[in-house]
């Protein structure tokens, strides 16, 4: 039986253009939402002609899904790196630090994804039920083993992961509220990182 055909490898220029399109699309979707954004706006924002952009993505919907999946891939990388052979408290502290720094450095992506979820995840529901769920279940099993070994306080591992997502992404998704309450001190994110790390890590530290 003949081997199945493989997708042609992208050239360096093609890869660069796709990255350029996704970055421009994130800016446009963040500013106007999915309904308000147009392919013309995205093309203008990335400096490509509309026909050139449509060579890479056929429809606005395809661009939107690609932006969300690209965001998810980047966000999930730190969770993928949670090392089963590592020291549990160190691994979780590193994950918290990385997540909050991602919220600090790319808040538009976090807010766009939050808006997608609030609308029922119509574009990425299959991804959430497939690759996302598989990864979370895999890492939840690692945390469960650490607990069984007495290396962490007993907690539900799925809800621990949800708590890390919620508290770290809060600073991107609700930044207007954060700034309204405490302004914009230069050490805002450093204090947030230290506080969340202390709360979560110390709460997981075995007693006795």
Secondary structure, 3 states (H helix, E strand, C coil): CCCCCCCCCCCHHHHHHHHHHHHHHHHHHHHHHHHHCCHHHHHHHHCCCHHHHHHHCCCHHHHHHHHHHHHHHHHHHHHHCCCCCCCHHHHHHHHHHHHHHHHHHCHHHHHHHHHHHHCCCCCCHHHHHHHHHHHHHHHHHHHHHHHHCCCCCCCCHHHHHHHHHHHHHHHHHCHHHHHHHHCCCCCHHHHHHHHHHHHHHHHHCCCC
